[in-house]
Amino acid sequence: MMNKFLCIVTVLLFAGTHDSKASHLMGADMQYTSLGNGKYKITAKLYRDCRGIALNNPAFGAFAGTGGGSGCGSYSLGIGLRSIRDITPICKTASKPCSPPNTGATGTGVEEHVFDTIVDFNTAPLNLFTGKSSCGEVTFYIGQCCRNGAITTGAAGNDFFATCTINFNNLGAISGSATNSSPEYSNSPIIFTCCNQPYRYNHGSKDLAERDSLSYRLVPGLSTASGVSVNYSSPFSYKYPLTSYCATPGVINCTPNPNAKPPRGFFLDTGNGDLVFTPVNCSEVAIIAVEVTEHRKTPGGNWVWIGKSRRDIQIVIRDDCGPNNPPEIAGPSVISVCPGDSGCVTYTITDAQALPNQTKADTVTAIWNQGVPGATFRIKDTTAREKEAVFCWKVPQDAAGKTFSFTIMAEDQACPVKSQTIKGVQIKVCDKTSSLASKAQTRLHLYPQPCHTGDFLHGLESGRAWLLLDFNGRVCGEGSNPATLKAPDKPGIYLLRSGNSATLIQVLP
């Protein structure tokens, strides 16, 4: 049975410091949310370069088949404009450049256009897709001519298309009434980044409805709805879309190392969606396309994909940022817990002064996208130049076997161009209730917390036996003398048991 879903499409149109004119499409992202009764609300958020032409309605429609095909037909759909707003990322003292709205050549800025419509799978033409396994993959698309002529890595002037797909066949294999909502993206796909500065970005995916498992992969940008790739100029490709720093000059396809200083190569974390790279061509304009896939288990325990959506993003490399270093966020990217566990994890946000040319050190801010219901995120000292953020959560019993994620966004106050870093964090909840949580236990109070590798932990009573485990259940240490309780040499999240008491321990490098 087909279930109602909302499909949200975000299209970007921006040319950065380059001339956009009539060819101005930058990118897109698409989402869907279940509503029921065979009806679907389709929402499109389109972003336009305010120096370019006014935005007209893009082509919008749906097709169905299997394997990405359209064997069951393709149909155009109507969609209406609902709102326009200026979302230009500027300093607080600057004025909004996109005035009057949707008017050509008003200034260097970004405008968000929101469109929506209601479609019904009970009426023509979409009822032609229902009840047929050969039509079980339904794809919505958006497209227009043309991609921005400012693109320097290929695809300039190509037609633009983006898609999202829901797999009703695999939902039916889970149960006859299974529904699905795709993840929302809390972080805007507008990317401006500074030349020769490390850049870290995350989509901010939130699957609040079903908590499905998400995966990410790089894919080609599309020039047709049916999957034809845009052109890439040599040596660029969808896997190596821009000139990232590599150890060998002139090489862009080196093995990525996101932890190097500066980050090396072009890196996508397929588990949490982090993009990490250091751009070194200061006049480059490139496109990146990322496919986000949702996975869910069948009653037989097999993982199947139930939905896909693309984020097609244009990146503008800027050379007017001045001396500055981007913020850095230190802390775990993956946390493993079980239902009933309770604990806190600390993230440290720093911003090194770019000496000798940066005369005043930046103050950083940090926020999260509230991706984990019931969790808290607080800044220890809001007046500090650099910040420590504490994430705390008591894992509910109904979270068993699900995956949660959130992002932390850190910004400095550099002007005219602020530097931004976004870090993704994935929380994996085990299938069973924690053996620790199943007992009546109190929390241990240890210090320092968080600790660093090699630190001695204090707070246990003398003579009290203790057991330290990682989240795979392996014993990392045990004893009965508090003076021997030492943090492991490997950073991560650990569990300390002592009698009927327990606590989570975060170990930093």
Secondary structure by P-SEA (a helix, b strand, c coil): cbbbbbbbbbbbbbbcccccccccccccccccccccccbbbbbbbbbbccccccccccccccccccccccccccccbbbbbcccccccccccccccccccccccccccbbbbbbbcccccccccccccccccccccbbbbbcccccccccccccccccbbbbbccccaaaaaaaccbbbbbcccccccccccccccbbbbbbccccccccccbbbbbbbcccccccccccccccccccccccccccccccccccccccccccccccccccccbbbbbbbccccccbbbbbbbbbbbbcccbbbbbcbbbbbbbbbbbbcccccccccccccccbbbbcccccbbbbbbbbbbbccccccbbbbbbbbcccccccbbbbbcccccccbbbbbbbcccccccccccbbbbbbbcccccbbbbbbbbbbbbbccccccccccbbbbbbbcccccccccccccccccccbbbbcccccccccccccccccccccbbbbbbbcccccbbbbbcc
